[in-house]
Amino acid sequence: MRIDVVTIFPEYLEPLNVSLVGKARARGQLDVRLHDLRDWTHDRHRTVDDTPYGGGPGMVMKPEPWGEALDAVLAAGPSAGDGAPVLVVPTPSGRPFTQELAVELAARPWLIFTPARYEGIDRRVIDDYAERLDVREVSIGDYVLAGGEAPVLVMVEAVARLLPGVLGNAESHRDDSFAPGAMAGLLEGPVYTKPPEWRGRAVPEVLISGHHGRIGRWRRDEALRRTSTHRPDLVERCDPAALDKRDLATLAELGWEPGPDGRFGRASRPVEE
Ligand code: 6GU
């Protein structure tokens, strides 16, 4: 996969040289190219921002440097057909970045990210490229960051770990929280390793039992408990048809009952939360 990032802070993306993404780059599985937006300015001050039309606080990124930068990046590859890039525009007003979108982006050969600073990029840039490209305006959560560079680090890592051969073990993302499949929509429960006792705390006995059936059941109950506590919205959205009798019993202990609409609801929150 090829990834281009156009930014006024290429140094902010240094972490892409480290760990999983850094290794994928070193192995040639990921071709990441960073571009300094100011290389496409033509004034002495290398200006990338200006005051907003209509007034208001803050500054807006000027369209001309973005247009020249993106044209230059796009000139290096196909802009239509199977090889065409997806233009990913990080913005707090975008659609939520989800595991589903990460999976979709991981299947594409080329991603271009345009992290912005200030109040964002002149709208005409996005509208112009949207006529020719698949453009995705994406937010990584309900909080406001000073710029899109940290979201690019987040999204590149989420996508890179899905690329074939990047994680050591092909099974490694099977049980990911939010991955499709048996644990669909459940958070992962706790994990343990050696020693069997640490500071007087034992590892749950079931995990040392060697009973794969009991271990699987225990893990699923822990996943249900954790999801109920941390993400009740995921229990509410969950399809009861995807759950077995033991799941339903565990959820009932946690106060959840399927309602007339077939979705889970909870009369009252258990006191131990
Ligand atoms: Cl993608 N950008 C900024 N600036 N803030 C954010 C965000 C993106 N996602 C959540 N907050």
Residues whose N, C-alpha, C, O or C-beta is under 5 A from the ligand:
A	BS01	6GU	P90 T91 P92 V138 S139 I140 G141 Y143 V144 L145 A146 G147 G148 P151
